[in-house]
Amino acid sequence: MAPSDDGGHIVMLPFMAHGHLIPFLALARRIQRRSRFTITIASTPVNVRRLRSTAMADPTLRAINFAELAFDPSAHGLPSNTENTENMPLTQMVDLCYASLSLRAPLESLVANITCREDGRPPVCIISDIFFGWAADVAKAFGTRNYTFTTCGAYGTSAYVSMWLHLPHRGMESGKFIVPAFPERCLFDKSHLVAMIREADGDDVWSRFLRPQFELTLNSSGWLCNTSEEFEPLGAAALRNLVKLPVWTIGPLLPDAIVRNDDSSGSSTSISEHRPGKPLGIAPERCVEFLDEHPPGSVVYVCFGSQNTITESNMKELAAGLEASERPFIWVMRPPLGFDMGSEMRDEWLPPGFEKRVTRVDEKKKKKKRGLLVRDWAPQLEILRHSSTGAFLSHCGWNSTLESLSQGVPIIGWPMAGEQAYNAKMMAEEMGVCVELARGAAAEVSREEVRRAIEAAVGDAEGGKGKELRERAMEAREKIRKAVTEGEGSSVKAMDEFLRNLVTP
Ligand SMILES: O=c1ccn([C@@H]2O[C@H](COP(=O)(O)OP(=O)(O)O[C@H]3O[C@H](CO)[C@@H](O)[C@H](O)[C@H]3O)[C@@H](O)[C@H]2O)c(=O)[nH]1
């Protein structure tokens, strides 16, 4: 436990995306458990409503306060109620980023109210997302501190932020390049860059939003990162090198049930409601039932996070590759790129007869169902913690990465956006826990490549990578568990140090 504090107030400001809201909630829970601070998470009305309903259902979150910050999407060219990146095309995402700048005035009012309510004492600090660098100015104006929390890993964050701060990469002749803050041996490749950064020149829409925000985060009093020292030694060093501020590696912020040293494959409803305020596309029990029918380490889980999808032609090839692999699988499906991601799936997006073939049970031949198709949202944690799950075909979002490796499940990487390609690079080069299938949502993937990647991850062929990948993934799992072990874990100590620092004048 951290030293006793005087029960001040912490205000948290997550970016409006599930991949950010989820770790912010987890951070709030962790701080609350280890201190007496009052915590208020501030966000737009739709997001607050969802967060509240999650907190109501979870006793460990009940004491957390939520504050609505007034937000008018239509004033920024967004459809009404569009307050989250979920199912949002990239073209709208930039609008949401610019629109988020309008949260400054409501945040100032909130901080002023808290200050007034607490006899002129401002909040102890504002913990804000890396996309909200402006919160450092708000904190300063109220005579309090600001800490930046990156919901991504240290390696991925350092590469992402450093590349935006050191533009341009446009017209780069050679494929390989060094990224400031990283050692020379750690060369990056042009193919790691998503289009928006490859094409950025400092004066494009993304540069004009991201660069000032990242520069402002460097004025905060320190950074928190959702990782641990032993899990990402190179990334942690790179992040300190880049931001030149104190960095507390307080992660992975995962539910206790998933990190606990518990090898049982049973289901748990307590960890399934993972998307604030939205229902699951399938009951966790059905996934567990499917997984129970297959041998340990045999099932491939396919899911691309909360906001990514693939092209229609890749969807067909992925389906054909999964079929050709002859391995059992669970696939979380969303409409392909170019279609409304929140709409119903259509048969025409898959090879003819695919669903029927893979979900058929042949009683005579005693053949089990090969595939479980989940619409929109799966109970990912339950699936990953089941001993039958053998590999995760993932977009390499940081939460998915941590969730998978915390269970010793190796990754078949298909990074698509943000810092995902850097996560995949680190997992392949530094950790040896990932085979990369493709880079970019629009990369053309063939069924044979899919089949081979699956075989490399779950197959046992002599000379294949499977065994080594699984061993490395188990090593990663141990590092994660060690970091969050009460009393001795590096992340537990880092959290206590951070909390101690908050009460130090
Ligand atoms: O069917 C699903 C799909 C997702 N999830 C959960 O949703 C989260 C998804 O997070 P993540 O894997 O990080 O993916 P994104 O939603 O794409 O996350 C965004 O935020 C991350 C950092 O916070 C970044 O690493 C990513 O690049 C960025 O896209 C995870 O907790 C998953 O368990 C489910 O429970 N069921």
The ligand as an SDF file (V2000), in Angstrom:
LIG
                    3D

 36 38  0  0  0  0  0  0  0  0999 V2000
  -14.6560   -8.5600  -29.7010 O   0  0  0  0  0  0  0  0  0  0  0  0
  -13.9510   -7.9160  -28.9250 C   0  0  0  0  0  0  0  0  0  0  0  0
  -13.0350   -6.9410  -29.3660 C   0  0  0  0  0  0  0  0  0  0  0  0
  -12.2610   -6.2840  -28.4360 C   0  0  0  0  0  0  0  0  0  0  0  0
  -12.4050   -6.5370  -27.1080 N   0  0  0  0  0  0  0  0  0  0  0  0
  -11.5970   -5.7970  -26.1130 C   0  0  0  0  0  0  0  0  0  0  0  0
  -11.3670   -4.4810  -26.5720 O   0  0  0  0  0  0  0  0  0  0  0  0
  -10.0490   -4.0880  -26.3020 C   0  0  0  0  0  0  0  0  0  0  0  0
   -9.3770   -3.6990  -27.6150 C   0  0  0  0  0  0  0  0  0  0  0  0
   -8.2010   -3.0220  -27.3400 O   0  0  0  0  0  0  0  0  0  0  0  0
   -6.9160   -3.1050  -28.2810 P   0  0  0  0  0  0  0  0  0  0  0  0
   -6.5150   -4.4820  -28.5040 O   0  0  0  0  0  0  0  0  0  0  0  0
   -5.8620   -2.2360  -27.6690 O   0  0  0  0  0  0  0  0  0  0  0  0
   -7.4090   -2.5800  -29.6730 O   0  0  0  0  0  0  0  0  0  0  0  0
   -8.0700   -1.1830  -30.1490 P   0  0  0  0  0  0  0  0  0  0  0  0
   -9.4280   -1.1020  -29.6840 O   0  0  0  0  0  0  0  0  0  0  0  0
   -7.8380   -1.1130  -31.6030 O   0  0  0  0  0  0  0  0  0  0  0  0
   -7.1480   -0.1030  -29.3870 O   0  0  0  0  0  0  0  0  0  0  0  0
   -6.7130    1.2210  -29.6540 C   0  0  0  0  0  0  0  0  0  0  0  0
   -6.0370    1.5790  -28.4340 O   0  0  0  0  0  0  0  0  0  0  0  0
   -4.8730    0.8090  -28.1230 C   0  0  0  0  0  0  0  0  0  0  0  0
   -4.1940    1.3830  -26.8950 C   0  0  0  0  0  0  0  0  0  0  0  0
   -4.9540    1.6410  -25.8810 O   0  0  0  0  0  0  0  0  0  0  0  0
   -3.8470    0.8690  -29.2440 C   0  0  0  0  0  0  0  0  0  0  0  0
   -2.7790   -0.0210  -28.9520 O   0  0  0  0  0  0  0  0  0  0  0  0
   -4.4830    0.5050  -30.5680 C   0  0  0  0  0  0  0  0  0  0  0  0
   -3.5350    0.6820  -31.6170 O   0  0  0  0  0  0  0  0  0  0  0  0
   -5.7220    1.3550  -30.8140 C   0  0  0  0  0  0  0  0  0  0  0  0
   -6.3410    0.9690  -32.0350 O   0  0  0  0  0  0  0  0  0  0  0  0
   -9.3700   -5.2530  -25.6140 C   0  0  0  0  0  0  0  0  0  0  0  0
   -9.3880   -5.0360  -24.2220 O   0  0  0  0  0  0  0  0  0  0  0  0
  -10.2500   -6.4530  -25.9590 C   0  0  0  0  0  0  0  0  0  0  0  0
  -10.2980   -7.4530  -24.9600 O   0  0  0  0  0  0  0  0  0  0  0  0
  -13.2920   -7.4890  -26.6660 C   0  0  0  0  0  0  0  0  0  0  0  0
  -13.4170   -7.7240  -25.4530 O   0  0  0  0  0  0  0  0  0  0  0  0
  -14.0370   -8.1430  -27.5840 N   0  0  0  0  0  0  0  0  0  0  0  0
  1  2  2  0
  2  3  1  0
  2 36  1  0
  3  4  2  0
  4  5  1  0
  5  6  1  0
  5 34  1  0
  6  7  1  0
  6 32  1  0
  7  8  1  0
  8  9  1  0
  8 30  1  0
  9 10  1  0
 10 11  1  0
 11 12  2  0
 11 13  1  0
 11 14  1  0
 14 15  1  0
 15 16  2  0
 15 17  1  0
 15 18  1  0
 18 19  1  0
 19 20  1  0
 19 28  1  0
 20 21  1  0
 21 22  1  0
 21 24  1  0
 22 23  1  0
 24 25  1  0
 24 26  1  0
 26 27  1  0
 26 28  1  0
 28 29  1  0
 30 31  1  0
 30 32  1  0
 32 33  1  0
 34 35  2  0
 34 36  1  0
M  END
$$$$
